[in-house]
């Protein structure tokens, strides 16, 4: 006779969140309006075919702000080393439908590029474009990017004097 342990097994631990730095690069236009840079993800990556704010994972020994700046350089060929970047929110996203990177934690930084003439190049994305704030919902975004945009838009409506902090 065989015996088998049928006691309930504890559920597996949840996956550890992957920390990602993102850059919301914006320019003020005509008073209370703004535009921001958006990139279109490749189709064969997690959350593919969705628009997002540029960014990526931090390298060993790199701060999240440094990661945001480096990723913008690598993805868009834009240098933000001398542009003040302010952290304004951290947003989590838990998406079990993803085969990898199911749980992410986005650290969002705002970069006011109003005084800069930027010519982004889509080096690591299918497409890059300036999007006016009012058109955000015309595009498909991952949930966490929507939460970041909502936090930024609320800040932008409340003040136009300085980046969020």
N, C-alpha and C positions, 0 to 999 in steps of 0.2 A: 504494500500500500504506500502510496506517495502522499506526502503532505506538502502543502504550499502555504506560504505566508500570505494571507489575504488582508492583513491590516492596511489601513489607508496610508498611502505614501504622501509625504508632504509635496506640495506643488514645487516645481523647479523655481529657483530664484528668478526674479524679473531680470531681463538683460540690463546691463549697465548703460546709462545714457552716453551717447557719443556727443562730445562737446564740439560745437561748431561756432566759429566767429563769422558774423555777417555784417556787411557794410550797407547802410542805407545812405547812399550818396544823393544829396538833394540840392536843388537850386530854387531860390525864391523867384517867383515871377508875378509881377503885378500885384503887389500888396499881400493879400491873404491866400494866394495860390502858390503851388510848388510843383516841381516835377522831380522825378527820381530815376535812377538807372535800374533797369531790370534785365535779367538774362534768362534765356530759355535753355532749360536742361536738355541734354542729349536724351534720346529715347531709350537707350540701353543701360541707364543708371537708376539707382533708387529714386523714386519720385520723378521719373523721366517724363518728358513732354510737358512739364509744368514750368511756369515762370518763377523766378526767385530773386532774392537780393544776392549779389555776389558774396562769396565767402567760402570757408572751408575749415578743416581741422587744424589745430595748432600743432606745430612741430615741437619736438622735445626741447624744453627750456624756453619756449616762446610764450609770451603773454597773449591773451585773446585779442587785445588791440593790435599787437604786432602781427598776429595771424591774419586779422582782417585786412591790414594794409598790404601784407605780402600776397594774400590771395587776390586782391584787387589788381595788383601789379601783374600777377601770373595769368589771371583770367581776362583782364581788360586792357592791359598795357597802360595803366594809369598809376602814377605815383602820388600817394597821399601822405608822404612822410612829413610834410610841413603843413598839413591841414589838420586842425584840431578834430579829434574824434572822441565823442562823448558816449559812454555806455548809457542806454536808456531803458533797456528791459532784457530780461532773460525769459525765454518761452520754451516750454517743453512740448514735445509731440510724441505720442505713443501710437504707432500705426502697425498693428499685428499683420496687416495685409502685405507688408513689405518683407521680402525674403531676406534682406540684410538691412542694417541700420533701422531697426524697428523703433528704437527709442532714441530720440535726439534732444539735445538741449542747445538752443540757439542763443548766443550772446550777441545782442544787436548794438551796433555803434552807428551814430549819426555823424556824417561828414558834410558840413555846409560848404558846398563847392560853388556858391553863387558867384563869387568873383573870379572863378576859373573858366577858361575855355577848354573844355574836355572833349577829346575825340576818342572815345572808347573803341577798342577793336575786340571782336569776339574771338579770343584765343582758345578758350576752354568751354565755350558755350555754343549752341547752334546759332544764337542771335542775341544781340544786345540792343536796347533802345531806351530812349527817354520816354517816360510815361507821366502824364499829368495826374496829380493826385485824384481828381474826380473820376479818372478812367481806370482806377485800380481794379474794380470789380468786373471790368470787361475782359480780364485775363484769368486763366486758371492758375491757382497758387496752392502750394502745400498749406495745410492748416496753420502751422506755426508762422509762416510768412504773413498770413492774414492777421494773426494776432499782433505781430510786430507792426504791421502797417497801421492797424487800429490804434495802437499805443502812440505811434509817431504822429498820426493825424490829430489825435486829441491834444498832444503837446503842441503841435504846430498851431492849432486853433486858439490855444490858450495864450501863447506868447510867440512873438517873432523876433525877440531880442537876442537870444542866445541858444546854442544847442541844448537838447535835453540832458539832464543829469540825474 
